[in-house]
């Protein structure tokens, strides 16, 4: 699992619960969609994948039971490509890969062949694999995790196993590995997941197993590990996928196992604030009909949002508030829609109106309260609102409309 920066989506391939050709799934920040490429890599449990930002593609290598011997597979956003480079690491599984942005190469370390743990380091430049010869190196291991620390410009490796479980932190600077000496550290483990949080500039690690399965989350700041206090959290698990969704500034965790396979998706560090944003232009007597949230009122989960409508004639005692799910289409009609042909000269329809509400008006101020349910699935989503009211002298139809108002659900 890795984040595709060019297409702003998280990509998952394969896994150990599948059979036959591996599946490719795409996370867009809200939902998973199965991709249907013409070419698929052979499904391989415990393969490794990393996004190559220099080449704008995913790089997939290895896996238990995989028939991708001699191949490196890349994903271009719509299809997988099998490349047979002149040099290639020995086939393996349970290894780790991370993209080194400073040196513009994908770094691979360790894993297992059919019988032995490995301790070799390889880099991929988009055409060939190169075996690196570091002066110092982590020991042979498998089921470790790696992530690129962009703030410190180094690859971070933690954990892994070979006879025993490791609790060591190793740093790759492009030439050699250095064993870090943090004051605090997670306990030894394997089959955990790691990624780099660009917003907080820390490496995030979650889960894994050793004597038992883990549910804890830890943060690496370049010198020390700190345990994050995050409730609720994913249930204890290992072999989960993890990636940082840069477009939405959140860590995404998917899947994993213990005692059975998990098919859930978790987001970490995701706390978007509720927002309102006006768009388009109003019509009617200058400055036109305005629609806005009342002072200190926002579309916050579990609260009531108060909307205020101004600019209608004092003789108008009520109006219509139209709320919809789109500001680009209303059925087959593309928005915004010029309403001049209907007699509302200078007015536009700015959103679909799956829901309509009557608002009341006192003096020059109309208002309406909308109860926002405390439903986590709303977070990060928006609906769109527009107000309409009577104005007999404004145009031939005698109706005027506000600009559009986007309501972004979130927290305070």
Secondary structure by P-SEA (a helix, b strand, c coil): ccccccccbbbbccccccccbbbbbbbcccbbbbbbcccccccccbbbbbbcccccbbbbbbbcccccccbbbbbcccbbbbbbccccccccccbbbbbcccccbbbbbbbbccccccbbbbbbcccbbbbbbccccccccccbbbbbcccccbbbbccccccccccbbbbbcccbbbbbbccccccccccbbbbbbccccbbbbbbbbccccccbbbbbcccbbbbbbcccccccccbbbbbbcccccbbbbccccccccccbbbbccccccccccccbbbbcccccbbbbbcccccccccbbbbbbbcccccccccbbbbbbccccccccccccccccccccccccccccccbbbbbbbcccccbbbbbbcccccccccbbbbbbbbbbcccccccbbbbcbbbbbbbcc
